[in-house]
């Protein structure tokens, strides 16, 4: 799943840096679970780092409903990002949308 032509909405392009879009695609393509849902949810939240005010702790919460899956990824980002993204697999395309 999630290997089709990738289509990213303009709102995602405006709100989420390209490197982070690539991280999301990578996470999807390397998921190691027996069954993937066609709809994947990513919640991005940021908090300033106390040791470096120029960077942020970025939490990426990745979920699917059936079968249940939840994984949290911790990253460092140069600017804050807060968003809810849905990725939908509809072969031969994969859509990344901002909620």
Protein Blocks (a to p, Z undefined) as FASTA:
>chain_A
ZZaccdddfklmmmpcfklmmmmmmmmmmoccfbdcfbdcddddddddfklmkbccdddd
dddfbdcdddddddddfbdcddddddddddfbdcdddZZ
